[in-house]
């Protein structure tokens, strides 16, 4: 909330207080660093990550975020000395003459063409090393992205995706892979072919990363989460010309028919393109497929109001309130619509009575509570 209202100093203080109890929490560290960036204090942002890494020198997750931060600030040339120090922290001192990339590949069990002396891993850190393995794959991919050629970087990402099982890391691998691939499209001599490969990669990501997760303590029940998929989709749409976005959304909607946020994004696109009749059809279809989604009903009503379909608006409100009888926002919308249309006082009173019958109060949605308080004061 403090971040949204640009209260940077208060937000910084809160983050610093929270970090006292969990100093290695990457979410908090990332937020604090971003706050300093917003304040144009990038040196302090880097110091946040550097201090965390100094306190946790073998923490792969923190080191990965350090590297990502440096890349985002276009300071990838400063990664090398930190990379060497981090990788060598897992080894005995005799490994100092080895190149850190070769050592990391040895740890990840990646075959290497060059013959080199096998590094000696510190036995006291083996358990910690095993815990860090998913993040070491992220680090290796990022290193290859920054320092190797395209073929080597692609090989690194493909190897990682075939090895890592931890879902949050798999998702981050895909995001990095897509960002890397898209970055190589700039200046490409075969843009049409390369963009098709990028599109195929996006589709592969969407169909291979799971959206269904089992509910704890139950193997029969599950919940669906499209948050990551929508992040990928919206990134992909940003890479497309505006004229191609609507057709791309329709294709993706066909792949994920239960993705409500994607459906709403498609409706928004239809509105922006001025396809009012198509928007009407899509909205009506969604009221049947996702009948408990309030935004869909409100969009369907707004379309009919735009088309001056008064009878259809009332019909939609009746249908919506059958599906969402306890939704105060919907009752408020219906009441305000009838009032705006010059509804009779008796009809409005009947609506309020129906609302109260199902146990819904309109005091808060209509801001009646504060009005009554002011009336008592006078």
C-alpha positions as CSV (number, residue, x, y, z in Angstrom):
1,X,0.0,0.0,0.0
2,X,2.8,2.4,0.9
3,X,4.5,1.5,-2.4
4,X,1.3,2.2,-4.4
5,X,1.0,5.7,-2.8
6,X,4.7,6.5,-3.4
7,X,5.4,6.8,0.3
8,X,8.9,5.6,-0.3
9,X,10.5,6.5,3.0
10,X,7.8,4.8,5.1
11,X,7.9,1.7,2.8
12,X,11.7,1.5,3.2
13,X,11.4,1.7,7.0
14,X,8.8,-1.0,7.0
15,X,10.9,-3.3,4.8
16,X,14.0,-2.8,7.0
17,X,12.0,-3.6,10.1
18,X,10.6,-6.8,8.6
19,X,14.1,-7.9,7.4
20,X,15.3,-7.8,10.9
21,X,13.3,-11.0,11.6
22,X,14.0,-12.7,8.2
23,X,17.1,-11.1,6.7
24,X,17.4,-13.7,3.8
25,X,13.8,-13.2,2.5
26,X,14.3,-12.4,-1.2
27,X,10.7,-11.0,-1.6
28,X,11.5,-8.3,1.0
29,X,15.0,-7.7,-0.3
30,X,13.6,-7.3,-3.8
31,X,10.9,-4.9,-2.6
32,X,13.5,-2.8,-0.6
33,X,15.9,-2.6,-3.6
34,X,13.0,-1.6,-5.9
35,X,12.0,1.2,-3.4
36,X,15.6,2.6,-3.6
37,X,15.4,2.4,-7.4
38,X,12.2,4.4,-7.4
39,X,14.0,6.9,-5.2
40,X,16.8,7.1,-7.8
41,X,19.2,5.6,-5.3
42,X,20.4,2.6,-7.2
43,X,23.7,2.4,-5.3
44,X,21.7,1.8,-2.1
45,X,19.6,-0.8,-3.9
46,X,22.8,-2.6,-4.9
47,X,24.0,-2.4,-1.3
48,X,20.9,-4.1,-0.1
49,X,21.7,-7.2,-2.3
50,X,25.4,-7.0,-1.6
51,X,24.9,-7.0,2.2
52,X,22.5,-9.9,2.0
53,X,25.0,-11.9,-0.1
54,X,27.8,-11.1,2.4
55,X,25.6,-12.4,5.2
56,X,24.6,-15.5,3.1
57,X,27.6,-16.2,0.8
58,X,26.4,-19.6,-0.3
59,X,22.7,-18.6,-0.9
60,X,22.0,-19.3,-4.6
61,X,18.7,-17.6,-4.5
62,X,20.1,-14.3,-3.2
63,X,23.1,-14.5,-5.6
64,X,20.7,-15.0,-8.5
65,X,18.8,-11.9,-7.6
66,X,22.0,-9.9,-7.3
67,X,22.9,-10.9,-10.9
68,X,19.4,-10.1,-12.1
69,X,19.6,-6.7,-10.5
70,X,22.9,-5.9,-12.1
71,X,21.5,-7.0,-15.5
72,X,18.5,-4.8,-15.1
73,X,20.7,-1.9,-14.3
74,X,22.9,-2.6,-17.4
75,X,25.9,-3.5,-15.2
76,X,26.3,-7.1,-16.2
77,X,30.0,-6.5,-16.7
78,X,30.3,-6.4,-12.9
79,X,28.9,-9.9,-12.3
80,X,32.2,-11.8,-13.1
81,X,34.1,-11.2,-9.8
82,X,31.0,-11.8,-7.7
83,X,30.3,-15.0,-9.7
84,X,33.8,-16.3,-9.1
85,X,33.6,-15.5,-5.3
86,X,30.2,-17.2,-5.1
87,X,31.1,-20.4,-7.0
88,X,34.4,-20.8,-5.3
89,X,32.8,-20.5,-1.8
90,X,31.6,-24.2,-2.3
91,X,35.1,-25.4,-2.9
92,X,38.3,-26.1,-1.1
93,X,41.0,-23.4,-1.5
94,X,42.9,-25.6,-4.0
95,X,40.2,-25.0,-6.6
96,X,40.9,-21.3,-6.8
97,X,42.9,-21.8,-10.1
98,X,39.8,-23.3,-11.8
99,X,37.5,-21.2,-14.0
100,X,34.3,-20.7,-12.0
101,X,32.0,-21.6,-14.9
102,X,33.7,-25.0,-15.2
103,X,33.3,-25.5,-11.5
104,X,29.6,-24.7,-11.7
105,X,29.1,-27.1,-14.6
106,X,30.9,-29.8,-12.6
107,X,28.5,-29.2,-9.7
108,X,25.5,-29.3,-12.0
109,X,26.9,-32.4,-13.7
110,X,27.1,-30.8,-17.1
111,X,29.6,-32.4,-19.5
112,X,32.4,-30.1,-20.6
113,X,34.7,-30.2,-23.6
114,X,37.6,-28.9,-21.7
115,X,39.7,-31.2,-19.6
116,X,40.3,-29.6,-16.2
117,X,41.3,-30.7,-12.7
118,X,38.2,-31.9,-10.8
119,X,37.4,-29.3,-8.1
120,X,37.2,-30.4,-4.5
121,X,33.9,-29.5,-3.0
122,X,33.9,-28.6,0.7
123,X,32.3,-31.6,2.4
124,X,30.7,-29.4,5.1
125,X,28.7,-27.6,2.4
126,X,27.4,-30.6,0.4
127,X,24.0,-30.6,2.0
128,X,23.6,-26.9,1.5
129,X,24.8,-27.3,-2.0
130,X,22.0,-29.8,-2.7
131,X,19.4,-27.4,-1.4
132,X,20.8,-24.7,-3.7
133,X,20.8,-26.8,-6.8
134,X,17.7,-25.3,-8.5
135,X,19.0,-21.8,-8.1
136,X,22.4,-22.8,-9.4
137,X,20.7,-23.8,-12.6
138,X,19.1,-20.3,-12.8
139,X,22.6,-18.8,-12.2
140,X,24.2,-20.9,-14.9
141,X,21.5,-19.9,-17.4
142,X,21.9,-16.3,-16.6
143,X,25.6,-16.5,-16.9
144,X,25.3,-18.1,-20.4
145,X,22.7,-15.5,-21.4
146,X,25.2,-12.7,-20.6
147,X,28.5,-14.2,-21.5
148,X,28.0,-17.1,-24.0
149,X,26.7,-17.3,-27.6
150,X,23.0,-18.0,-28.4
151,X,23.4,-21.7,-28.9
152,X,25.2,-22.2,-25.6
153,X,22.6,-20.1,-23.8
154,X,19.7,-22.1,-25.4
155,X,21.4,-25.4,-24.4
156,X,21.7,-24.1,-20.8
157,X,18.0,-23.3,-20.6
158,X,16.9,-26.5,-22.2
159,X,19.1,-28.6,-19.8
160,X,17.8,-26.7,-16.8
161,X,14.1,-27.1,-17.8
162,X,14.8,-30.9,-18.2
163,X,16.3,-31.1,-14.8
164,X,14.7,-28.7,-12.3
165,X,11.5,-29.9,-10.6
166,X,10.8,-27.0,-8.2
167,X,7.9,-25.2,-9.6
168,X,8.7,-21.6,-8.7
169,X,12.2,-22.1,-10.2
170,X,10.8,-23.7,-13.3
171,X,8.6,-20.7,-13.8
172,X,11.5,-18.3,-13.4
173,X,13.5,-20.4,-15.8
174,X,10.8,-20.0,-18.4
175,X,10.5,-16.3,-17.8
176,X,14.2,-15.8,-18.3
177,X,14.2,-18.1,-21.3
178,X,11.4,-16.1,-23.0
179,X,13.1,-12.8,-22.1
180,X,16.4,-14.0,-23.5
181,X,14.8,-15.3,-26.7
182,X,12.8,-12.1,-27.3
183,X,15.9,-10.0,-26.7
184,X,17.6,-11.8,-29.6
185,X,14.8,-10.9,-32.0
186,X,16.0,-7.3,-32.0
187,X,18.2,-6.9,-35.0
188,X,17.4,-10.4,-36.3
189,X,17.8,-10.8,-40.1
190,X,15.0,-13.5,-40.3
191,X,12.4,-11.8,-38.0
192,X,9.4,-13.8,-39.4
193,X,11.1,-17.2,-38.8
194,X,12.6,-16.2,-35.5
195,X,9.3,-14.8,-34.2
196,X,7.5,-18.0,-35.1
197,X,10.1,-19.9,-33.0
198,X,9.5,-17.4,-30.2
199,X,5.7,-18.0,-30.5
200,X,6.2,-21.8,-30.5
201,X,8.3,-21.4,-27.3
202,X,5.6,-19.4,-25.6
203,X,3.0,-22.0,-26.5
204,X,5.3,-24.8,-25.2
205,X,5.7,-22.9,-21.9
206,X,1.9,-22.5,-21.5
207,X,1.1,-26.2,-22.1
208,X,3.9,-27.7,-20.1
209,X,3.7,-25.6,-16.9
210,X,0.8,-27.0,-14.8
211,X,-2.2,-24.9,-13.8
212,X,-3.9,-27.5,-11.6
213,X,-2.6,-28.1,-8.0
214,X,-3.9,-30.5,-5.5
215,X,-5.5,-29.2,-2.3
216,X,-3.4,-30.0,0.9
217,X,-4.5,-33.2,2.6
218,X,-6.7,-34.2,-0.4
219,X,-5.7,-36.0,-3.6
220,X,-9.2,-35.7,-5.1
221,X,-9.6,-32.0,-4.9
222,X,-7.6,-29.4,-6.7
223,X,-7.4,-25.7,-7.4
224,X,-6.5,-23.8,-10.6
225,X,-4.0,-21.0,-10.8
226,X,-3.3,-19.1,-14.1
227,X,-1.3,-16.4,-12.6
228,X,2.0,-17.4,-14.1
229,X,0.4,-18.2,-17.5
230,X,-1.2,-14.8,-17.6
231,X,2.1,-13.2,-16.9
232,X,3.6,-15.0,-19.9
233,X,0.6,-14.2,-22.1
234,X,0.7,-10.5,-21.3
235,X,4.4,-10.4,-21.9
236,X,3.9,-12.1,-25.3
237,X,1.1,-9.7,-26.2
238,X,3.5,-6.8,-25.5
239,X,5.8,-8.3,-28.2
240,X,3.0,-8.3,-30.8
241,X,1.8,-5.4,-33.0
242,X,-1.6,-4.1,-31.9
243,X,-3.3,-5.5,-35.0
244,X,-2.4,-9.1,-34.1
245,X,-3.2,-9.0,-30.4
246,X,-7.0,-9.8,-30.7
247,X,-6.4,-12.9,-32.9
248,X,-3.7,-14.1,-30.5
249,X,-5.9,-13.7,-27.5
250,X,-8.7,-15.7,-29.2
251,X,-6.2,-18.6,-29.9
252,X,-4.9,-18.5,-26.4
253,X,-8.5,-18.4,-25.0
254,X,-9.2,-21.5,-26.9
255,X,-6.3,-23.3,-25.3
256,X,-7.3,-22.1,-21.8
257,X,-11.2,-21.8,-21.8
258,X,-11.3,-21.6,-17.9
259,X,-8.9,-18.8,-17.6
260,X,-11.1,-15.9,-16.5
261,X,-8.5,-13.2,-16.4
262,X,-7.6,-14.0,-20.0
263,X,-11.2,-13.9,-21.0
264,X,-11.6,-10.4,-19.5
265,X,-8.4,-9.3,-21.3
266,X,-10.0,-10.5,-24.6
267,X,-13.1,-8.5,-23.8
268,X,-11.0,-5.4,-23.2
269,X,-9.3,-5.9,-26.5
270,X,-12.6,-6.2,-28.3
271,X,-13.7,-2.9,-26.7
272,X,-10.4,-1.2,-27.7
273,X,-10.8,-2.4,-31.2
274,X,-14.4,-1.1,-31.4
275,X,-15.9,-4.6,-32.1
276,X,-19.0,-3.9,-30.0
277,X,-21.2,-6.7,-31.5
278,X,-18.4,-9.2,-31.1
279,X,-17.9,-8.0,-27.5
280,X,-21.6,-8.5,-26.8
281,X,-21.4,-12.0,-28.1
282,X,-18.3,-12.9,-26.1
283,X,-19.6,-11.3,-22.9
284,X,-22.9,-13.2,-23.2
285,X,-21.0,-16.5,-23.7
286,X,-18.9,-15.8,-20.6
287,X,-22.0,-15.1,-18.4
288,X,-22.9,-18.8,-19.1
289,X,-19.4,-20.3,-18.8
290,X,-18.3,-18.3,-15.7
291,X,-21.6,-17.2,-14.2
292,X,-20.1,-16.3,-10.8
293,X,-17.7,-13.7,-12.1
294,X,-19.0,-10.2,-11.3
295,X,-16.8,-8.3,-13.9
296,X,-18.3,-10.4,-16.7
297,X,-21.8,-9.5,-15.8
298,X,-20.9,-5.8,-15.4
299,X,-19.3,-5.8,-18.8
300,X,-22.3,-7.5,-20.4
301,X,-24.6,-4.9,-18.9
302,X,-22.3,-2.0,-20.0
303,X,-22.4,-3.3,-23.6
304,X,-26.2,-3.4,-23.6
305,X,-26.4,0.0,-22.1
306,X,-24.0,1.2,-24.9
307,X,-26.5,-0.3,-27.4
308,X,-29.5,1.2,-25.6
309,X,-30.9,-2.2,-24.9
310,X,-33.0,-1.3,-21.8
311,X,-35.1,-4.5,-21.7
312,X,-31.9,-6.6,-22.1
313,X,-30.1,-4.7,-19.4
314,X,-32.9,-5.5,-16.9
315,X,-32.9,-9.1,-18.0
316,X,-29.2,-9.4,-17.5
317,X,-29.5,-7.8,-14.0
318,X,-32.1,-10.4,-13.1
319,X,-30.0,-13.3,-14.4
320,X,-26.9,-11.9,-12.6
321,X,-28.7,-11.6,-9.2
322,X,-29.9,-15.1,-9.5
323,X,-26.3,-16.3,-9.8
324,X,-24.9,-13.7,-7.3
325,X,-27.8,-13.0,-4.9
326,X,-25.5,-11.8,-2.1
327,X,-23.4,-9.4,-4.2
328,X,-24.0,-5.9,-2.8
329,X,-22.2,-4.3,-5.7
330,X,-24.6,-5.9,-8.1
331,X,-27.7,-4.7,-6.1
332,X,-26.2,-1.2,-6.0
333,X,-25.7,-1.2,-9.8
334,X,-29.2,-2.3,-10.4
335,X,-30.7,0.3,-8.0
336,X,-28.6,3.1,-9.5
337,X,-29.5,2.1,-13.0
338,X,-33.3,2.1,-12.3
339,X,-32.9,5.5,-10.6
340,X,-31.0,6.9,-13.5
341,X,-33.7,5.6,-15.9
342,X,-36.4,7.5,-13.9
343,X,-37.7,4.5,-12.1
344,X,-40.8,5.0,-9.9
345,X,-40.3,5.4,-6.1
346,X,-42.4,2.3,-5.5
347,X,-40.3,0.2,-7.8
348,X,-37.1,1.4,-6.2
349,X,-38.5,0.6,-2.8
350,X,-39.4,-2.9,-4.0
351,X,-35.8,-3.4,-5.1
352,X,-34.5,-2.4,-1.8
353,X,-36.9,-4.7,0.0
354,X,-35.8,-7.6,-2.2
355,X,-32.2,-6.8,-1.4
356,X,-32.9,-6.8,2.4
357,X,-34.9,-10.0,2.1
358,X,-31.7,-11.9,1.1
359,X,-29.7,-10.2,3.8
360,X,-27.7,-7.7,1.8
361,X,-27.1,-4.2,3.2
362,X,-26.6,-1.3,0.8
363,X,-25.4,1.1,3.4
364,X,-21.7,0.7,2.6
365,X,-21.9,0.4,-1.2
366,X,-24.2,3.5,-1.4
367,X,-22.2,5.2,1.3
368,X,-25.3,5.6,3.4
369,X,-23.6,5.0,6.8
370,X,-21.6,8.2,6.7
371,X,-24.6,10.2,5.5
372,X,-26.7,9.0,8.5
373,X,-23.9,9.8,10.9
374,X,-23.7,13.4,9.4
375,X,-27.4,13.7,9.7
376,X,-27.3,12.8,13.4
377,X,-24.5,15.3,14.0
378,X,-26.7,18.1,12.5
